[in-house]
Amino acid sequence: MNEWIEVAPADAIPPLGSRVVRTKNGEIAIFHAGDGRFYALDNKCPHKGGPLSEGIVHDCRVTCPLHNWVLDLRTGEATGADEGRTDTYEVKVEDGTVYLKL
């Protein structure tokens, strides 16, 4: 059964920032991307499991802090010559609050 959980006020996650949510599915990173939207990915890089929430957010991508893999926040896919992906989750903002769908 899919459920929406409350994450945080939208303004608590700064532009180009992130927040980690611990769920029954493990750690999920919520990103506030350069396009103003929010995206959610598993907080593990598909390369070596690096914490994506600690990476640099640029435009609609995040660069893993361990080995500089770049992942598209919209799809979870690695970009460039790297291959792999991480799971994505649906996010919505209602009344100034960010929600995550599990």
C-alpha positions as CSV (number, residue, x, y, z in Angstrom):
1,M,0.0,0.0,0.0
2,N,1.4,3.4,-1.0
3,E,1.3,6.1,1.6
4,W,2.2,9.8,1.7
5,I,4.4,10.8,4.6
6,E,5.1,14.4,5.7
7,V,8.8,15.4,5.3
8,A,9.3,19.0,6.2
9,P,8.2,22.6,5.4
10,A,9.3,23.3,1.8
11,D,11.3,26.3,3.0
12,A,13.3,24.1,5.4
13,I,15.1,22.5,2.4
14,P,17.1,25.3,0.8
15,P,17.4,25.6,-3.0
16,L,20.1,23.2,-4.2
17,G,20.0,21.5,-0.8
18,S,18.7,18.1,0.6
19,R,17.3,16.4,3.6
20,V,17.4,12.7,4.6
21,V,14.3,10.8,5.6
22,R,14.6,7.5,7.3
23,T,11.7,5.2,6.2
24,K,10.8,1.6,6.2
25,N,12.4,1.5,2.7
26,G,15.7,2.8,4.1
27,E,17.2,6.3,3.8
28,I,15.7,8.5,1.1
29,A,17.2,11.8,0.1
30,I,14.8,14.7,-0.8
31,F,16.4,17.3,-3.1
32,H,15.4,20.9,-3.8
33,A,16.6,21.2,-7.4
34,G,17.6,24.1,-9.5
35,D,14.2,24.1,-11.3
36,G,12.5,24.8,-8.0
37,R,11.0,21.3,-7.8
38,F,11.6,18.6,-5.2
39,Y,12.9,15.1,-6.0
40,A,13.5,12.0,-4.0
41,L,16.1,9.2,-4.5
42,D,17.5,6.4,-2.5
43,N,20.3,7.9,-0.5
44,K,22.9,5.5,-2.1
45,C,24.9,6.0,-5.2
46,P,24.6,3.0,-7.5
47,H,28.4,3.0,-7.9
48,K,29.7,2.4,-4.3
49,G,26.8,3.4,-2.1
50,G,27.9,6.9,-1.4
51,P,25.5,9.2,0.5
52,L,23.9,11.2,-2.3
53,S,22.4,13.7,0.2
54,E,25.9,14.9,0.9
55,G,26.6,15.5,-2.7
56,I,26.5,18.8,-4.7
57,V,23.1,19.6,-6.3
58,H,23.3,21.4,-9.6
59,D,20.4,22.1,-11.9
60,C,18.4,18.7,-11.7
61,R,21.4,16.6,-10.9
62,V,23.4,15.5,-7.9
63,T,27.1,14.7,-7.8
64,C,28.0,11.8,-5.5
65,P,30.6,13.0,-2.9
66,L,32.7,9.8,-3.1
67,H,33.6,9.3,-6.8
68,N,31.9,12.2,-8.6
69,W,29.2,10.1,-10.3
70,V,26.4,12.5,-11.5
71,L,22.8,11.3,-11.2
72,D,19.7,12.8,-12.8
73,L,17.3,13.7,-10.0
74,R,14.3,13.2,-12.2
75,T,15.1,9.6,-13.3
76,G,17.8,8.4,-10.9
77,E,20.0,7.5,-13.9
78,A,23.7,8.0,-14.0
79,T,24.8,10.5,-16.6
80,G,27.8,10.7,-18.9
81,A,29.9,7.6,-19.3
82,D,28.7,6.1,-16.0
83,E,26.0,3.4,-16.0
84,G,23.5,2.6,-13.2
85,R,20.5,4.1,-11.5
86,T,19.0,4.5,-8.1
87,D,15.3,4.3,-7.2
88,T,13.2,7.4,-7.3
89,Y,10.1,8.3,-5.3
90,E,7.2,10.6,-5.9
91,V,7.2,14.0,-4.1
92,K,4.6,16.6,-3.8
93,V,4.3,20.0,-2.1
94,E,0.9,21.0,-0.6
95,D,0.3,24.1,1.5
96,G,4.0,24.7,1.8
97,T,4.8,21.2,3.1
98,V,6.8,18.5,1.3
99,Y,5.4,15.0,1.2
100,L,7.0,11.7,0.1
101,K,5.1,8.7,-1.4
102,L,6.4,5.3,-0.2
